[in-house]
């Protein structure tokens, strides 16, 4: 079968198309014929080695995380799916990738495709859906109705989903974007929109309950200024902390290193009585099932910028890395 392979880490493009063996599934896995793959910013960062110390990746490796497709084979222990089922899933951090014609997926990581979405739309959801869901529910403070949530970069892949989920949960949402994307994020439900090119969000916002950190640089430190005591900052961009290192079973040296690089943000957060956490999304089929229900009920709609063919995947990744995408970039196989 054809797949997109990462051979080695490096600054130059290390990706290539290759013919590889079709996966042999384990008893608890399903084999999925891939119809579409949603791309995510981490797909452009992994080849550069940015996550080499963290990810379970043995090179050469197939790239990609999100997928939607049809089950063509079922492991002996699988009772939740059958051949012919339409599914969607994330295989992020499971030691395999989705940019291939066939992917072995743990049954526990997959869910039935939302009935009202086509395969391209469904493939756009898993990473951003699970990230938003876990950020809002798994870090000591489930989002509650009438809370104030700040989600920067609202026109991006994470932002377009997270805004809609936060509004579904009853929150008041502020976001940042450029002026040309203001209409988009307002349509998604943003209550307050800040043009990051002309305004500083930390001067406009105050007494927020929760910040979803999505922008690299000093955005996390600035976000602490708008969160009230007892609030939460969950960062997707770092710095990673000791709790994260322990959760992943890293050795004492890595725990010390992560403790060192997160010491400033943790100190600032503690001073303001704010909880800070670094989050790494995990695959979860049950959560995708819950998300599918919200999608089918029409509360959240996928936002897709462009769709590329599989042969155009390198161009799709370059476009994603350019930062111009509004919503998700998807690769279509079939």
Order of alpha helices (4+ residues) and beta strands (2+ residues): beta-beta-beta-alpha-beta-beta-beta-beta-beta-alpha-alpha-beta-alpha-beta-alpha-beta-alpha-beta-alpha-beta-alpha-alpha-alpha-beta-alpha-beta-alpha-beta
